[in-house]
Amino acid sequence: MDDLDLIQQVLSGKHEYFAQLVERYQKPLIYFLRGILRDEEEVLDCTQEAFLAAYRNLWKYSSKYTFRAWLYTIARNKAIDLLRKKKKESPVSLNENLIDPQEGPEEVWLAKEQAGQLQEVLDELSEQYRQALYLRYQQEMSYEEMSLVLNIPVSLVKTHLYRGKEKLRQILERRGLDERNGQLVGPTISRGTPL
């Protein structure tokens, strides 16, 4: 079932169908919120609050935007509210969940090293650029969906993407790293293994 069918089922009284929406979007939403909140407990709480708010307000949902964009907007607003209360900002957090557990020990080690380097590079970007790059390239959202989630005009979404990619390129060049085929390559790291 697609999202709209599930939403119709929930709105018709079959509330158990909402669990399928949670299952479909829980992991990517958690990853998105890690880009805003640093504390894992806060990320999980905010995820739960976003789903609860979406469930309670499902009758307000409009198919003008995808459910995913609507949910991410709710989650981002909840995270921003939490940050305002704490008066702090947090960068994107890459973690070991990105590493394929089917890989051998050398591949896992190399993936961890690359994730660490990528995290350092991403930490140098402003939050607005990190979020825009994540939504576009990890979540494959359209400009319109990103506009809704980030609460900015489409023209500013495009600007954030352009400037974010440019800053990312500059940081990689400054560090002597390059990105090819989605992998960081550059100087060798410990054990003589090239990135």
Secondary structure as UniProt FT lines:
FT   HELIX           3..11
FT   TURN            12..13
FT   HELIX           15..17
FT   HELIX           18..34
FT   TURN            35..36
FT   HELIX           40..56
FT   HELIX           58..60
FT   TURN            63..64
FT   HELIX           67..86
FT   HELIX           96..98
FT   TURN            101..102
FT   HELIX           105..123
FT   HELIX           127..133
FT   HELIX           134..138
FT   HELIX           143..150
FT   HELIX           154..174
FT   TURN            175..176
FT   STRAND          178..180
FT   TURN            181..182
FT   STRAND          183..185
FT   HELIX           190..192
//
